[in-house]
Amino acid sequence: MQDRLVRFQLFGQEFTFYSDASEDEVEAIIDLLRQELEGGETVSRSAVPSSKILVLGCLRMTARYVQLQREYQDYRQTEQRTLADLAEKVRVVLD
């Protein structure tokens, strides 16, 4: 897929970037960004520069990503132990 120009508005500013992601993926990314930045914050946008709000939103999403990565690693380790235990039970029954 070829890179294409993507434009969107946030906090009254226009942002542009190039992406080879599908339209659906780009929309999902921008929706997630808006949810993260606009959802439930008590910080007054007039008191905090939009660039700082964007950085804080990115940090929150990065923290969530790291948490999901850790949970996935835990899941994989649990599954590997379960499979090893199952394989050992099968080996004992077959011997």
WOSUL-V370071 format. One record per residue. N is the residue number from 0. PHI is phi as a letter, one per 20 degrees, with the letter a starting at -180 (999 if undefined). NEAR is the number of other C-alpha atoms within 8 Angstrom. D_LAST is the distance of its C-alpha to the last C-alpha in Angstrom with 1 decimal. Layout:
n=(N:N)
phi=(PHI:PHI)
near=(NEAR:NEAR)
d_last=(D_LAST:D_LAST)
This chain:
n=(0:1:2:3:4:5:6:7:8:9:10:11:12:13:14:15:16:17:18:19:20:21:22:23:24:25:26:27:28:29:30:31:32:33:34:35:36:37:38:39:40:41:42:43:44:45:46:47:48:49:50:51:52:53:54:55:56:57:58:59:60:61:62:63:64:65:66:67:68:69:70:71:72:73:74:75:76:77:78:79:80:81:82:83:84:85:86:87:88:89:90:91:92:93:94)
phi=(999:e:f:c:f:d:c:b:d:b:l:m:d:e:d:c:b:d:b:d:f:f:g:f:f:f:f:f:f:f:f:f:f:f:g:f:e:d:e:m:e:e:f:f:f:f:e:c:f:f:f:f:f:f:f:f:f:f:f:f:f:f:f:f:f:f:f:f:f:f:f:f:f:f:g:f:f:f:f:f:f:f:f:f:f:f:f:f:f:f:f:f:f:f:f)
near=(4:5:8:7:8:8:8:8:8:8:5:5:6:8:8:8:7:8:9:8:8:6:6:6:8:9:8:8:8:9:8:8:9:10:8:10:10:7:7:4:6:4:6:6:8:5:6:9:8:8:6:8:11:9:8:8:11:8:8:9:9:8:8:8:8:8:8:8:8:8:8:8:8:8:8:8:8:8:8:8:8:8:8:8:8:8:8:8:8:8:8:7:6:5:4)
d_last=(53.6:56.9:58.0:60.6:62.8:61.8:64.5:64.2:66.4:65.4:67.9:70.8:69.6:68.4:65.3:64.3:61.3:59.8:56.4:54.4:52.5:53.0:55.7:53.2:51.4:54.8:55.9:52.7:53.2:56.9:56.2:53.6:56.1:58.8:56.7:55.8:59.4:61.2:58.9:59.9:61.5:64.5:65.8:69.1:69.0:72.7:71.9:68.9:69.2:67.0:65.5:64.2:62.9:61.0:59.5:58.5:56.9:54.9:53.8:52.6:50.6:49.1:48.1:46.4:44.6:43.4:42.1:40.3:38.8:37.5:36.2:34.3:32.8:31.6:30.2:28.3:26.8:25.8:24.2:22.3:21.0:20.0:18.2:16.4:15.4:14.3:12.2:10.5:10.0:8.6:6.1:5.2:5.6:3.8:0.0)
